[in-house]
Amino acid sequence: MTMADTIDENLPMAAKDTETRDGVSFTNLDQLVFDGAGATKRDLLDYLDGAADRIIPVLRDRPLSVIRVQRDSKPFMQKNLPKYTPEWVERISLWAETSKRDVSYALCNDRPTLLWFANQRAVEYHPTLVRGDRLDRVTHLILDLDPPPPRSGNVGAGKVAFDAAVRVAHLVRQALDDLGLQGAVKTSGAKGVHVFVPIDVGTTTIDDAAAATRAIAARAEGHDPTIATTAFVKDQREGKVFVDSTRVGGATVVAAYSPRARPGLPVSYPVAWDELDSIDPADYTVHTALGSLDGRATRGPVSCPSRSA
């Protein structure tokens, strides 16, 4: 199968809105990604193509799960590549203990693969914290800061929730400073914040990484337990921001620069620490994020590599 033979959902090419880029053919470009998306498939494609040099380094060599939105269907997470996947898409086979089978994960290492996923209506990109060549070592610690749900109907409630997550992000940064560590920060693409911390791949086991992540979360909570909590049970969080330290081992996290399958197609966007207090995550969407990238150095997990390859 050649790149030009790949089409959307295996439908005929005739009478469709089509285009070809880098040998990959696209169809139905003027359809909405999903009802209420506020963006077409072309908008999604143009964004991912424009951000390819940013997002591909984040995805490279990492087993990839994606969230796709087929027409007239709810979003779903795809781990196993479908049978019609072109042979030129790189992949890695991993045993899934829960389903007792081998799963063929994509490795999104180049522009044609990213474009092919866009044509398949893959909106969100969730790489693992491990690379395919070192499945026993994570490259980063992840602190996922999840504010409580905003009260429905309140104007600006989403920004209020995000601002709460930002306050706790600064607590995480303080905890990292206490330990002589540095982290990068990005919006989650929803109402939360993600903090990435590079670690020494050569000497840090997955168990060590899990313990370190829990310790950082507990230290951040200790700096101000009135706004931060590590309580896993929602009913015990008392309206505080949850400092989630559970993303370890083979876990995934939405990639920097990845769109999210939400109205407006917001983007998970890396920012500088000194910008965090002044931004609104709603300002970063597939319509606007490329403009924000102009003239900016690469930030976030891309510029925060592991200390030892």
Backbone bond lengths (Angstrom), bond angles and torsions (degrees), N, CA, C in turn:
res aa  C-N    CA-C-N  psi(-1)  N-CA   C-N-CA  omega(-1)  CA-C   N-CA-C  phi
1 M - - - 1.465 - - 1.522 109.32 -
2 T 1.309 117.12 129.28 1.453 120.85 178.30 1.511 109.87 -91.74
3 M 1.342 115.82 165.06 1.464 119.65 179.21 1.522 110.96 -58.69
4 A 1.345 117.67 -40.38 1.459 121.05 -175.91 1.520 112.25 -69.48
5 D 1.339 117.56 -14.13 1.456 120.67 179.55 1.521 112.57 -83.26
6 T 1.331 118.04 -12.79 1.466 120.03 -175.83 1.509 109.89 -77.64
7 I 1.337 117.05 129.19 1.446 122.09 -178.53 1.512 109.18 -132.77
8 D 1.299 115.61 167.22 1.458 121.43 -176.59 1.517 111.02 -76.96
9 E 1.324 116.95 122.51 1.447 124.49 172.81 1.527 112.10 55.44
10 N 1.345 116.44 27.89 1.465 122.52 174.12 1.521 113.52 59.21
11 L 1.337 117.37 32.50 1.450 120.86 179.49 1.518 110.60 -98.58
12 P 1.356 118.51 155.80 1.463 121.37 179.96 1.509 111.75 -60.71
13 M 1.314 115.19 154.08 1.446 120.75 -177.64 1.525 112.33 -80.57
14 A 1.323 118.51 -20.60 1.456 120.95 -173.05 1.514 111.33 -63.45
15 A 1.328 115.10 145.60 1.469 123.21 174.08 1.509 112.63 56.48
16 K 1.340 116.83 32.71 1.459 120.22 178.52 1.515 110.27 -120.32
17 D 1.309 114.92 156.48 1.456 120.81 174.66 1.524 106.74 -78.67
18 T 1.328 117.26 104.53 1.463 121.00 -170.20 1.517 112.06 -121.47
19 E 1.318 114.09 162.88 1.458 121.64 178.54 1.527 107.02 -165.20
20 T 1.320 117.24 157.46 1.460 121.76 177.46 1.517 109.36 -130.80
21 R 1.333 115.83 133.29 1.464 121.98 175.32 1.521 108.67 -135.80
22 D 1.297 116.49 131.54 1.465 122.22 177.52 1.526 111.20 51.25
23 G 1.332 116.13 36.09 1.456 121.10 178.47 1.507 114.95 81.71
24 V 1.326 119.08 0.00 1.461 122.74 -179.76 1.524 108.69 -103.80
25 S 1.337 116.55 128.77 1.458 121.61 -179.04 1.521 110.71 -92.82
26 F 1.341 115.73 145.42 1.460 122.16 -178.12 1.516 110.12 -126.68
27 T 1.323 116.32 148.75 1.453 121.98 179.32 1.523 110.02 -135.33
28 N 1.347 114.99 163.21 1.473 121.93 174.44 1.519 112.43 55.01
29 L 1.332 116.25 40.48 1.457 120.02 -172.90 1.523 113.52 -70.03
30 D 1.302 117.94 -22.05 1.461 120.01 -177.78 1.523 113.31 -95.80
31 Q 1.317 117.15 6.01 1.458 120.21 174.43 1.527 110.02 -80.68
32 L 1.336 115.65 146.87 1.458 119.61 172.04 1.525 109.53 -61.79
33 V 1.321 116.62 144.21 1.467 119.86 177.36 1.529 109.63 -60.44
34 F 1.318 116.36 -41.88 1.459 123.00 171.41 1.515 106.94 -160.52
35 D 1.305 117.25 163.74 1.459 120.99 179.72 1.527 110.09 -59.92
36 G 1.320 116.39 126.21 1.454 121.11 -179.33 1.505 113.83 87.10
37 A 1.351 117.73 2.39 1.461 120.14 -177.95 1.521 111.98 -68.10
38 G 1.322 117.27 -31.69 1.461 119.49 -175.41 1.512 112.13 69.18
39 A 1.321 117.39 18.68 1.457 122.30 -178.89 1.521 108.77 -155.10
40 T 1.320 115.75 143.68 1.453 121.49 177.78 1.518 110.89 -91.99
41 K 1.321 114.29 171.06 1.466 119.36 175.31 1.530 110.37 -61.45
42 R 1.325 117.04 -33.63 1.464 120.25 176.77 1.526 110.71 -64.70
43 D 1.335 116.98 -40.55 1.468 120.23 177.46 1.530 110.47 -59.75
44 L 1.334 116.14 -43.68 1.462 120.90 178.81 1.522 110.71 -62.25
45 L 1.328 115.84 -46.79 1.463 120.72 -179.27 1.518 111.17 -62.13
46 D 1.343 116.71 -46.48 1.464 119.83 -178.09 1.526 111.08 -62.02
47 Y 1.336 116.44 -39.14 1.458 118.65 179.49 1.523 110.77 -65.79
48 L 1.338 117.19 -51.26 1.460 119.76 -176.91 1.523 111.46 -62.60
49 D 1.322 116.71 -37.34 1.466 119.62 178.10 1.531 110.05 -65.75
50 G 1.331 116.14 -42.08 1.458 119.65 179.78 1.516 113.46 -68.72
51 A 1.325 116.54 -28.28 1.469 121.13 -178.96 1.527 112.55 -98.60
52 A 1.326 117.32 8.83 1.468 121.10 -173.27 1.522 112.56 -57.00
53 D 1.347 116.75 -40.81 1.472 118.49 -177.57 1.520 112.03 -71.31
54 R 1.334 118.25 -11.41 1.473 121.98 176.17 1.535 111.33 -96.05
55 I 1.333 115.68 -44.90 1.460 118.30 -171.99 1.525 112.68 -82.11
56 I 1.332 118.66 -32.01 1.464 119.73 -178.49 1.531 112.16 -61.76
57 P 1.348 119.88 -41.75 1.472 117.87 176.24 1.534 113.51 -60.82
58 V 1.333 117.55 -27.51 1.464 120.59 177.81 1.528 110.81 -73.75
59 L 1.340 116.04 -32.52 1.459 121.22 -175.87 1.527 113.07 -90.43
60 R 1.316 117.22 -22.40 1.463 121.21 -168.19 1.532 113.43 -53.86
61 D 1.333 115.28 130.05 1.472 124.77 174.81 1.522 113.82 65.44
62 R 1.324 117.63 16.23 1.466 120.24 179.40 1.531 109.36 -113.43
63 P 1.339 118.53 128.35 1.462 119.74 175.32 1.527 110.02 -50.92
64 L 1.338 115.43 131.40 1.466 120.57 -168.86 1.523 111.93 -117.30
65 S 1.324 114.78 131.75 1.461 122.34 166.48 1.521 107.60 -109.60
66 V 1.324 116.56 145.75 1.463 120.38 179.54 1.519 109.09 -129.39
67 I 1.317 115.14 154.33 1.461 120.57 170.66 1.512 107.41 -104.52
68 R 1.335 115.19 118.12 1.459 122.37 -179.31 1.522 109.95 -106.41
69 V 1.328 114.73 156.72 1.465 120.71 176.55 1.524 107.35 -131.27
70 Q 1.314 117.11 97.70 1.454 120.26 175.55 1.518 109.67 -76.85
71 R 1.319 115.19 158.11 1.466 119.48 -177.27 1.521 111.12 -58.70
72 D 1.338 114.83 134.26 1.465 122.39 176.85 1.524 112.72 60.23
73 S 1.318 116.88 27.03 1.466 121.07 178.90 1.526 109.84 -133.13
74 K 1.309 116.16 161.16 1.453 121.09 176.22 1.528 109.94 -78.60
75 P 1.334 118.14 154.68 1.468 120.29 176.54 1.523 110.96 -59.10
76 F 1.322 116.21 145.47 1.458 121.13 177.13 1.522 109.20 -142.63
77 M 1.345 115.66 151.20 1.457 119.91 178.57 1.518 109.82 -90.02
78 Q 1.329 115.85 129.66 1.458 122.16 177.51 1.521 109.52 -111.01
79 K 1.316 116.08 122.04 1.456 121.81 174.63 1.532 109.55 -103.80
80 N 1.332 115.80 -53.89 1.451 122.19 -177.08 1.526 110.17 -77.20
81 L 1.322 117.19 128.02 1.455 120.32 179.08 1.527 110.29 -65.86
82 P 1.334 118.00 138.62 1.471 120.05 177.78 1.520 111.39 -68.22
83 K 1.338 115.78 161.24 1.457 121.06 -175.89 1.525 112.61 -63.03
84 Y 1.334 117.03 -27.23 1.469 119.58 -177.78 1.525 113.35 -85.18
85 T 1.336 117.73 6.69 1.461 120.53 178.73 1.528 110.03 -59.14
86 P 1.330 118.99 132.90 1.466 120.80 178.97 1.527 111.25 -59.03
87 E 1.308 115.99 146.94 1.462 120.90 -176.84 1.512 112.72 -66.08
88 W 1.352 117.34 -20.34 1.461 119.98 -178.32 1.521 113.47 -81.03
89 V 1.338 117.51 -6.30 1.466 120.20 174.97 1.529 108.68 -75.68
90 E 1.327 117.53 119.08 1.460 120.50 178.75 1.525 110.10 -66.94
91 R 1.334 115.68 149.00 1.464 119.29 -176.09 1.524 110.27 -152.51
92 I 1.317 113.81 165.92 1.465 121.23 176.54 1.521 107.62 -140.95
93 S 1.319 116.82 137.32 1.455 122.10 -178.95 1.526 109.54 -99.11
94 L 1.335 115.43 125.11 1.468 121.34 -179.56 1.520 109.85 -128.03
95 W 1.326 116.24 143.75 1.456 121.42 178.74 1.524 109.66 -76.24
96 A 1.335 116.42 130.20 1.464 122.49 176.67 1.524 108.40 -103.99
97 E 1.314 116.01 110.65 1.460 120.04 -175.71 1.526 111.45 -65.72
98 T 1.339 117.34 -36.06 1.471 119.85 -176.95 1.523 111.73 -65.83
99 S 1.336 117.28 -42.03 1.460 120.45 -178.65 1.525 113.29 -97.40
100 K 1.352 116.15 -3.76 1.465 121.76 178.07 1.528 111.76 55.99
101 R 1.323 116.13 50.06 1.466 119.79 178.42 1.517 109.72 -157.81
102 D 1.318 115.58 163.28 1.456 120.79 173.89 1.520 109.31 -79.03
103 V 1.326 115.90 136.87 1.463 121.97 177.91 1.526 108.17 -115.15
104 S 1.314 115.78 130.53 1.460 121.58 179.95 1.523 109.00 -93.33
105 Y 1.343 116.40 102.90 1.462 122.25 179.96 1.528 109.84 -92.06
106 A 1.317 116.25 143.22 1.460 120.53 173.64 1.515 110.21 -75.84
107 L 1.323 115.27 151.68 1.457 123.24 166.36 1.521 105.99 -115.27
108 C 1.313 116.37 108.19 1.468 120.36 -175.12 1.528 108.41 -86.18
109 N 1.327 115.54 85.80 1.457 121.58 -171.76 1.517 114.10 -105.39
110 D 1.332 118.70 -0.42 1.462 119.52 -176.66 1.529 110.69 -154.42
111 R 1.315 114.86 168.24 1.463 121.32 -177.13 1.530 113.00 -62.54
112 P 1.348 119.97 -45.36 1.469 117.81 179.29 1.523 113.40 -57.06
113 T 1.342 117.27 -38.59 1.469 119.42 179.55 1.524 110.53 -65.50
114 L 1.328 117.34 -43.17 1.468 120.36 178.01 1.517 110.64 -62.00
115 L 1.329 117.23 -42.71 1.463 120.75 179.48 1.521 110.99 -65.48
116 W 1.328 117.14 -38.79 1.464 119.76 177.91 1.528 110.38 -61.65
117 F 1.325 116.96 -42.42 1.458 119.64 177.21 1.528 110.94 -62.57
118 A 1.335 117.61 -40.74 1.460 120.08 177.77 1.521 110.59 -59.61
119 N 1.323 116.78 -40.11 1.461 119.96 179.26 1.523 112.00 -67.22
120 Q 1.325 116.61 -25.00 1.465 121.42 176.47 1.527 112.03 -85.05
121 R 1.321 116.25 10.99 1.471 122.37 -178.74 1.532 111.71 61.57
122 A 1.314 116.05 37.35 1.463 120.83 172.38 1.523 107.35 -83.00
123 V 1.321 116.54 111.37 1.462 121.83 -175.38 1.522 110.78 -92.55
124 E 1.326 117.07 -47.16 1.466 121.08 -176.00 1.530 110.79 -106.81
125 Y 1.357 115.66 145.85 1.457 122.56 -176.30 1.531 108.64 -125.09
126 H 1.331 115.83 116.35 1.462 122.41 -173.34 1.527 109.83 -121.55
127 P 1.338 118.76 90.91 1.464 120.92 176.72 1.524 111.38 -79.79
128 T 1.325 115.89 158.95 1.454 120.49 174.51 1.523 110.26 -76.03
129 L 1.324 115.72 165.69 1.460 121.29 175.86 1.521 111.73 -83.06
130 V 1.331 116.47 -3.98 1.461 121.45 176.77 1.516 109.13 -111.21
131 R 1.326 115.85 155.02 1.457 120.97 173.60 1.532 109.30 -94.37
132 G 1.312 115.02 156.51 1.453 119.99 -176.96 1.511 113.99 -60.65
133 D 1.341 117.45 -26.19 1.461 120.39 -178.88 1.528 112.74 -92.23
134 R 1.344 117.44 -5.41 1.469 121.26 177.63 1.534 108.74 -142.27
135 L 1.312 115.60 71.01 1.458 120.11 -176.52 1.517 112.92 -70.37
136 D 1.326 116.91 -11.32 1.469 121.21 -178.87 1.520 112.09 -95.90
137 R 1.342 118.35 5.04 1.463 121.25 -176.71 1.531 110.33 -138.57
138 V 1.323 116.50 127.39 1.465 120.03 171.96 1.523 108.32 -84.94
139 T 1.312 116.87 155.56 1.461 120.91 -178.90 1.523 112.69 -100.47
140 H 1.341 116.39 -16.82 1.465 120.52 -178.68 1.520 110.09 -143.87
141 L 1.313 115.79 152.80 1.453 121.87 163.34 1.525 107.10 -91.09
142 I 1.316 116.74 144.79 1.461 121.30 -178.77 1.521 109.68 -124.24
143 L 1.313 116.56 127.71 1.463 123.09 169.99 1.522 106.89 -112.28
144 D 1.326 116.14 114.10 1.463 122.93 -178.12 1.522 107.92 -101.08
145 L 1.319 116.80 112.87 1.466 121.98 -174.47 1.522 109.61 -99.20
146 D 1.316 114.46 111.60 1.459 121.89 -170.82 1.528 109.92 -115.19
147 P 1.336 117.89 105.52 1.472 119.45 179.67 1.521 110.79 -74.53
148 P 1.324 117.40 161.66 1.464 120.22 178.18 1.522 110.07 -65.50
149 P 1.329 117.48 155.22 1.466 120.19 -179.83 1.520 111.10 -58.67
150 P 1.341 118.22 135.87 1.463 119.83 177.13 1.519 110.55 -69.74
151 R 1.289 116.06 153.46 1.459 120.26 178.01 1.521 109.08 -68.20
152 S 1.306 116.26 129.19 1.463 120.75 -176.80 1.520 110.24 -64.09
153 G 1.331 114.88 142.10 1.456 120.82 176.63 1.508 114.54 87.99
154 N 1.325 118.45 -12.27 1.456 121.24 179.68 1.526 110.58 -79.61
155 V 1.308 117.19 123.35 1.453 121.22 178.00 1.530 109.26 -65.26
156 G 1.328 115.84 129.26 1.459 119.58 179.92 1.506 114.49 77.51
157 A 1.339 117.26 12.76 1.462 119.96 -176.89 1.522 111.33 -63.84
158 G 1.331 116.62 -35.07 1.454 119.42 179.54 1.515 112.24 -63.47
159 K 1.330 116.52 -40.01 1.468 120.30 178.73 1.525 110.59 -68.02
160 V 1.326 117.51 -36.46 1.464 121.07 177.22 1.528 109.77 -61.83
161 A 1.335 116.56 -43.49 1.464 120.25 178.74 1.523 110.30 -64.09
162 F 1.329 117.41 -42.46 1.457 120.56 179.37 1.519 110.88 -62.93
163 D 1.324 117.48 -42.60 1.465 120.69 179.60 1.527 111.70 -60.86
164 A 1.340 116.29 -33.89 1.466 119.54 175.70 1.527 110.20 -65.18
165 A 1.338 116.49 -41.68 1.464 120.02 177.25 1.520 111.29 -63.67
166 V 1.323 116.74 -36.31 1.469 120.81 179.06 1.527 110.53 -63.43
167 R 1.323 116.84 -42.76 1.468 119.23 179.13 1.528 111.09 -59.60
168 V 1.318 115.99 -39.08 1.462 119.44 179.53 1.528 110.41 -74.89
169 A 1.323 117.91 -29.99 1.471 119.80 175.14 1.518 110.67 -58.96
170 H 1.317 116.61 -38.12 1.467 119.71 177.61 1.534 111.42 -67.66
171 L 1.323 117.19 -30.75 1.462 119.87 173.95 1.533 110.66 -66.48
172 V 1.336 115.60 -39.97 1.469 119.51 176.76 1.521 109.90 -63.67
173 R 1.314 116.39 -41.79 1.470 119.21 178.96 1.533 110.53 -62.56
174 Q 1.338 116.49 -39.56 1.467 120.17 177.04 1.526 110.77 -62.76
175 A 1.347 116.01 -41.20 1.463 119.76 178.30 1.528 110.86 -63.66
176 L 1.318 116.66 -38.82 1.460 120.19 177.44 1.524 111.08 -65.16
177 D 1.334 115.88 -42.24 1.467 119.56 176.98 1.519 111.08 -59.45
178 D 1.329 116.43 -40.10 1.466 120.65 178.74 1.526 111.38 -57.60
179 L 1.345 115.15 -32.57 1.460 120.85 -174.73 1.524 112.82 -99.82
180 G 1.327 116.88 4.47 1.452 120.55 -179.81 1.511 113.82 73.06
181 L 1.345 116.96 27.89 1.457 122.22 -178.60 1.522 110.51 -113.01
182 Q 1.316 115.92 161.55 1.465 121.75 176.36 1.519 109.53 -126.96
183 G 1.307 116.08 149.58 1.457 120.58 178.71 1.507 111.55 -137.53
184 A 1.323 115.60 161.94 1.453 122.88 173.56 1.522 108.10 -112.29
185 V 1.316 116.44 156.84 1.456 119.99 -173.20 1.527 110.27 -130.42
186 K 1.339 115.19 146.51 1.454 120.43 175.49 1.521 109.50 -147.19
187 T 1.318 116.13 157.13 1.457 119.39 171.33 1.525 107.79 -71.53
188 S 1.318 116.01 153.40 1.464 119.55 178.95 1.519 111.22 -81.00
189 G 1.333 116.69 -13.63 1.454 120.84 -172.33 1.519 111.46 90.15
190 A 1.311 116.00 -1.72 1.464 122.01 174.84 1.519 107.03 -124.99
191 K 1.333 117.77 -119.81 1.467 119.63 -179.55 1.520 112.46 -109.48
192 G 1.338 117.41 -0.51 1.450 120.72 -174.29 1.514 114.52 -104.27
193 V 1.343 114.89 -173.05 1.456 123.08 -178.33 1.526 107.49 -136.42
194 H 1.329 116.81 142.41 1.464 122.43 174.86 1.522 109.75 -115.37
195 V 1.325 116.67 133.37 1.464 122.17 174.03 1.523 108.16 -112.96
196 F 1.332 116.22 124.25 1.461 123.48 179.28 1.526 109.10 -104.82
197 V 1.325 116.82 134.19 1.464 121.77 179.74 1.521 108.47 -125.85
198 P 1.342 119.09 116.57 1.467 120.48 179.94 1.523 110.90 -71.38
199 I 1.335 115.54 144.00 1.462 119.68 179.59 1.528 109.60 -132.14
200 D 1.313 115.16 168.06 1.456 122.30 -179.65 1.525 108.81 -78.84
201 V 1.327 116.51 106.05 1.454 121.14 -176.70 1.522 111.41 -63.64
202 G 1.320 116.38 -33.42 1.461 119.60 -173.96 1.508 114.70 -69.30
203 T 1.336 118.36 -29.34 1.466 120.23 -172.92 1.522 114.25 -118.65
204 T 1.312 119.15 -11.93 1.463 121.81 -174.48 1.518 110.85 -97.74
205 T 1.320 117.65 115.40 1.461 121.49 177.43 1.523 109.77 -77.35
206 I 1.314 116.07 167.45 1.464 120.19 177.47 1.521 110.74 -62.41
207 D 1.332 117.32 -39.75 1.468 120.17 178.19 1.531 110.71 -64.19
208 D 1.333 116.49 -40.60 1.466 119.92 177.28 1.521 110.69 -62.17
209 A 1.338 116.11 -42.48 1.464 120.69 -179.55 1.525 110.62 -63.96
210 A 1.323 116.78 -40.87 1.466 120.38 179.01 1.522 110.77 -63.16
211 A 1.324 116.53 -43.55 1.464 120.38 179.40 1.521 111.08 -64.66
212 A 1.323 116.97 -41.39 1.464 120.64 179.91 1.519 110.93 -64.67
213 T 1.332 117.17 -40.38 1.470 120.63 179.74 1.521 110.55 -63.20
214 R 1.324 116.62 -43.22 1.472 120.24 178.01 1.521 111.01 -63.41
215 A 1.328 116.98 -38.58 1.465 120.46 -179.03 1.525 111.26 -66.77
216 I 1.324 116.62 -40.79 1.470 120.09 178.25 1.521 109.61 -64.49
217 A 1.331 117.05 -43.49 1.464 120.47 179.33 1.522 111.24 -60.79
218 A 1.332 116.61 -44.23 1.464 120.31 -179.97 1.523 111.24 -64.90
219 R 1.325 117.20 -38.20 1.463 120.22 178.89 1.527 110.61 -67.02
220 A 1.343 116.47 -40.80 1.469 119.66 177.92 1.523 110.53 -62.69
221 E 1.327 116.96 -43.61 1.458 121.04 177.32 1.525 110.22 -60.29
222 G 1.315 116.72 -40.35 1.456 120.69 -178.78 1.514 113.52 -64.89
223 H 1.332 117.21 -26.96 1.461 120.21 179.34 1.534 111.70 -68.56
224 D 1.329 117.53 -30.27 1.471 119.59 175.22 1.529 109.20 -160.47
225 P 1.320 117.66 82.99 1.465 121.07 -178.22 1.522 113.71 -70.09
226 T 1.334 117.64 -3.90 1.474 118.85 177.21 1.527 111.31 -78.02
227 I 1.350 118.46 -18.61 1.469 119.99 -179.54 1.522 113.02 -124.33
228 A 1.347 118.53 -13.66 1.463 122.00 -177.62 1.518 110.13 -121.38
229 T 1.336 116.15 145.20 1.447 120.97 178.22 1.519 110.01 -144.76
230 T 1.330 116.40 149.51 1.455 121.76 172.47 1.528 110.78 -107.73
231 A 1.320 117.39 12.19 1.466 121.55 -178.89 1.525 110.21 -66.60
232 F 1.326 116.36 119.97 1.463 120.45 -177.82 1.528 111.70 -73.31
233 V 1.319 117.20 -33.29 1.471 121.68 -179.30 1.531 108.85 -79.42
234 K 1.323 116.76 124.07 1.464 121.38 -174.21 1.521 112.51 -57.68
235 D 1.323 116.88 -39.29 1.466 120.42 -177.05 1.522 112.42 -65.38
236 Q 1.334 117.22 -14.33 1.462 121.12 -178.75 1.534 112.74 -98.56
237 R 1.326 117.22 2.74 1.464 119.46 -174.33 1.527 113.35 -86.71
238 E 1.302 118.42 -17.77 1.468 123.52 172.06 1.542 112.17 54.69
239 G 1.314 116.25 40.25 1.458 119.48 176.37 1.518 115.10 75.21
240 K 1.337 117.51 14.37 1.465 121.51 -179.28 1.530 110.31 -95.47
241 V 1.326 115.51 168.99 1.462 121.61 176.32 1.520 108.80 -80.00
242 F 1.322 115.78 127.34 1.459 121.31 -179.85 1.527 109.76 -82.67
243 V 1.332 116.32 121.98 1.460 122.13 175.06 1.526 106.85 -92.10
244 D 1.311 115.94 95.33 1.464 122.10 -172.64 1.526 109.43 -85.20
245 S 1.325 116.20 117.45 1.460 121.72 -179.21 1.520 111.78 -111.30
246 T 1.326 117.32 19.99 1.465 121.22 -172.43 1.522 113.70 -91.57
247 R 1.314 118.34 -3.88 1.471 119.59 -178.64 1.526 109.21 -84.46
248 V 1.303 115.18 89.43 1.465 121.70 -177.20 1.527 108.91 -138.34
249 G 1.320 115.88 173.91 1.455 120.73 175.56 1.521 111.89 60.19
250 G 1.329 115.74 -126.20 1.458 120.91 -178.88 1.507 114.00 -84.65
251 A 1.319 117.74 13.45 1.461 121.11 -178.85 1.527 110.85 -66.25
252 T 1.321 115.30 162.41 1.461 121.52 176.20 1.522 109.78 -117.96
253 V 1.314 115.30 164.09 1.460 121.77 173.06 1.521 106.65 -146.05
254 V 1.320 116.52 144.37 1.461 118.77 -179.64 1.526 109.33 -59.50
255 A 1.318 116.16 135.19 1.459 121.35 -173.41 1.518 111.69 -72.01
256 A 1.322 115.47 150.42 1.462 119.82 168.37 1.521 108.51 -58.13
257 Y 1.322 116.03 136.98 1.462 125.98 -179.51 1.527 113.40 78.28
258 S 1.341 118.23 0.67 1.456 119.84 177.85 1.518 110.87 -76.60
259 P 1.341 117.52 136.78 1.470 119.30 168.94 1.530 109.91 -67.05
260 R 1.331 115.30 165.04 1.460 121.88 174.38 1.525 108.62 -120.90
261 A 1.321 116.12 146.41 1.464 121.71 -177.94 1.519 110.15 -82.02
262 R 1.320 114.37 66.83 1.459 122.81 -179.41 1.523 108.68 -134.35
263 P 1.319 117.73 160.43 1.472 118.71 179.47 1.520 112.10 -52.14
264 G 1.324 116.33 131.85 1.452 121.77 -178.48 1.514 113.94 88.20
265 L 1.338 118.39 -8.71 1.462 124.64 -176.44 1.531 111.21 47.75
266 P 1.352 117.17 66.33 1.466 120.41 174.53 1.519 110.54 -65.72
267 V 1.332 115.65 164.10 1.457 122.22 -176.31 1.524 109.42 -121.73
268 S 1.328 116.46 138.82 1.462 121.19 172.26 1.524 107.34 -76.59
269 Y 1.336 115.61 113.31 1.462 119.31 -163.44 1.528 112.27 -124.21
270 P 1.349 117.79 125.65 1.473 120.58 176.97 1.530 111.11 -71.52
271 V 1.305 116.03 139.55 1.465 121.29 177.48 1.526 109.05 -136.01
272 A 1.303 115.51 162.21 1.466 120.41 174.51 1.525 109.20 -77.14
273 W 1.321 116.23 151.05 1.459 119.56 179.54 1.524 111.61 -57.16
274 D 1.333 117.51 -38.33 1.462 119.04 -176.82 1.528 112.54 -76.41
275 E 1.330 118.07 -4.61 1.469 121.70 175.62 1.526 112.22 -99.76
276 L 1.319 116.59 -15.02 1.451 121.19 -167.96 1.524 113.03 -58.57
277 D 1.341 117.10 -39.03 1.466 119.86 -176.54 1.522 113.52 -71.75
278 S 1.316 117.19 -18.67 1.467 119.80 -172.04 1.521 114.00 -104.57
279 I 1.334 118.38 -2.75 1.459 119.10 -174.86 1.517 111.81 -95.68
280 D 1.326 115.04 161.57 1.458 123.47 171.29 1.525 105.95 -120.52
281 P 1.338 118.94 118.72 1.468 119.41 -176.22 1.522 113.02 -59.81
282 A 1.336 117.09 -22.86 1.457 120.11 178.43 1.521 112.63 -67.45
283 D 1.341 116.53 -13.87 1.465 120.27 179.71 1.530 112.24 -77.63
284 Y 1.327 117.90 -10.70 1.460 121.40 -178.02 1.526 109.69 -109.81
285 T 1.319 115.80 103.03 1.462 122.76 179.82 1.524 108.71 -133.43
286 V 1.331 116.69 176.00 1.462 119.09 177.30 1.527 111.18 -64.13
287 H 1.324 117.49 -18.80 1.465 120.92 178.47 1.527 112.35 -83.25
288 T 1.322 118.29 -25.51 1.462 121.05 -169.73 1.524 115.11 -120.38
289 A 1.342 117.71 -23.45 1.462 120.01 -169.30 1.527 112.83 -64.72
290 L 1.325 117.90 -33.42 1.460 119.07 179.89 1.520 111.26 -62.52
291 G 1.327 116.47 -38.06 1.457 119.82 176.79 1.508 112.05 -63.62
292 S 1.337 116.78 -33.98 1.461 120.59 178.32 1.519 111.83 -69.62
293 L 1.336 116.99 -24.20 1.460 120.86 -179.43 1.520 112.80 -77.25
294 D 1.322 117.47 -22.66 1.458 120.53 -175.65 1.521 111.39 -57.86
295 G 1.318 116.15 124.40 1.460 120.86 175.13 1.510 114.88 77.41
296 R 1.352 117.19 3.94 1.460 119.43 -178.81 1.513 110.26 -102.78
297 A 1.326 115.88 144.18 1.461 120.29 173.62 1.519 108.75 -70.79
298 T 1.330 115.83 153.66 1.456 120.27 176.58 1.513 109.74 -62.88
299 R 1.355 115.83 132.08 1.454 120.23 -176.58 1.507 110.82 -127.36
300 G 1.314 114.98 174.70 1.449 120.89 175.03 1.514 111.38 79.24
301 P 1.339 117.13 -152.72 1.449 120.92 -175.21 1.523 113.27 -57.49
302 V 1.339 118.22 -26.42 1.459 119.83 179.31 1.513 110.32 -64.95
303 S 1.324 117.57 -39.69 1.466 120.53 -178.56 1.524 111.84 -97.01
304 C 1.327 115.89 9.90 1.464 121.15 -179.84 1.524 108.58 -122.36
305 P 1.348 117.82 61.79 1.456 120.94 -172.24 1.517 112.63 -70.68
306 S 1.330 115.08 165.49 1.448 118.93 175.33 1.514 109.26 -64.02
307 R 1.324 116.18 153.40 1.463 120.08 -173.58 1.523 112.43 -74.42
308 S 1.314 115.89 -21.07 1.471 119.03 179.59 1.504 108.47 -141.60
309 A 1.331 117.41 122.52 1.460 120.49 -175.20 1.522 111.47 -76.29
